[in-house]
Amino acid sequence: MAATGTEQTGQQTYYVSTPIYYVNDAPHLGHAYTTVAGDVLTRWHRQRGEKVWYLTGTDEHGQKIMRTAEANGVSPQAWCDRLVEEAWKPLWRHLEIANDDFIRTTEARHTARVQEFVQDLYDRGEIYQGGYEGPYCVGCEEYKTYGELLDGEGEYAGQKLCPIHRTPVEMLQEENYFFRLSAYGPKLLEHYEQNPGFIQPESARNEVVNFVRQGLEDLSISRSTFDWGVKVPWDDKHVIYVWIDALLNYATAVGYGADQARFEDVFPADVHLVGKDILRFHAVIWPAMLMANGLPLPGKIAANGWLMVGGEKMSKSNLTGISPQQLTEHFGVDAYRWYFLRAIAFGQDGSFSWEDFSARYTSELANDFGNLASRVAAMVGKYFDGKLPEPASAGPAEQAVTDGLATAAAEADRRIGDELDFSGGIAAVFDFVKQVNGYLTEQAPWKVAKDESAEAQARLATILYTAAESLRACAVLLNAVMPDTCRKLWDSLGAEPALGALSDQRVQDAGRWGQLPAGATVTKGAVLFPRLEEPKAD
């Protein structure tokens, strides 16, 4: 029986997963977008003081992998090993992805448990043998319905194309094993109705509900025309359909069939982050598989939109793929992590352009945030010898900043931690940064400093303390997004000796005013966001 949202609230570990990515090529911006989003979400929950498990990994079976390996003159396993170790894992380290596990579907800890799961379904009568003939997209590793195919033009004239890859489908005829997916349509619709937040955003939910209402067909869960996959345990002439194999990573990685105590502590996932093109697998097939095996359902399937370049979905196949390192080399890793979540509303399609990135970097990161940190450190150094002064009595201007922080912190926590609205949460913090910049402009501490009276000096101390305490909160609230930058800011404010490590600060407490102690040693470190160099011409 599926667990309801209420039943899942007692789960001890906050469990987030990305899709496991096909290793037919190196990762591009689209892969990194989802992975960074998951990293920010899990870092945020860690800073709430929660126990967190963040899973990512690679999908290494199926016909697409086999053909790619053959085209490169190596075995499928050798191809996967090389790509994982030379491309995928290094990129996640480069982007400071703090995943707790990396699952590969060729690992024994996965393959053996996949066979057990499928055997259980077979023993329960949920799987039967039958034949199938129909159009198949190797790129999607999915049978297509005739209604969703496109008519080919130009070089593909007279052929039917996959609507996602825009390449011809293949007609396949096989004797396969089938999962009784059709029986789960009513149960899925009931779950969607009882748990309206199960699929997000709402547009994705509506798409899935309409799809299921049209009636589900039983799902072919094996292939017999190639052998690169997990063997069907009762019939080794078949391999398990790559999507059945892949979806089970969310269970096998956390102890399914191997460590029951850990499995019960972590499973099911609180959030599966997926691309919208694989939403149906996660929101229809995956919960039906779990229902059939008597396991609880995940809390939320959150589908992000596509990254668009030149109006096309980013992928290697349509030549719009861009290496993340091309951007981090120019803008830096933290700016990279910040930009995509700031500029694109999670769940919606978003367009990337170098010009937009440059403009936002200069305006928000360098001019607003970085310049604020530099100005405050410089003035504390100049007027108070680098020691944070004791504030005097606060006036209406300081109260406005205090109130602004409380609002920004609460809104960021709700939007990022609960609603997966990364753009809205980050915007709330940067609106506060603008407020603090406005406060400094209005209070003009550089003018106040010219008056050497005790009253003026007390006023100067209050202004600079207010700005520094604001930066303390910003370092906590932006740490999940820009960890390296915020560590530098935390060090610059001299916060650690009194408050402890930045990673130990709680985001839900960030808005509580007055935490940075007077007397802290404030230093002006390196510029947080240096001026961008013009990219070199080709």
Secondary structure, DSSP 8 states (H G I E B T S, - for coil): ----TTGGGG-SEEEEEEEEEE-SS---HHHHHHHHHHHHHHHHHHTTT-EEEEEEEEE--SHHHHHHHHHTTS-HHHHHHHHIIIIIHHHHHHTT---SEEEETTSHHHHHHHHHHHHHHHHTT-EEEEEEEEEEETTTTEE--GGG-EE--GGGTTSEE-TTT-SB-EEEEEEEEEE-GGGGHHHHHHHHHH-TTSEESHHHHHHHHHHHHT----EE-EE-S---S-EETTEEEEEE-HHHHHHTHHHHTTTTTT-HHHHHHH-S-SEEEEEGGGHHIIIIIHHHHHHHTT----S-EEEE--EEETTEE--TTTT----HHHHHHHH-HHHHHHHHHHHS-TTS-EE--HHHHHHHIIIIIIIIIIHHHHHHHHHHHHHHTTB--------HHHHHHHHHHHHHHHHHIIIIIIT--HHHHHHHHHHHHHHHHHHHHHH-HHHHTT--SHHHHHHHHHHHHHHHHHHHHHHHHHTTT-HHHHHHHHHHTT-HHHH--GGGS-GGGTTSS--S-TT-B----S-SS---------
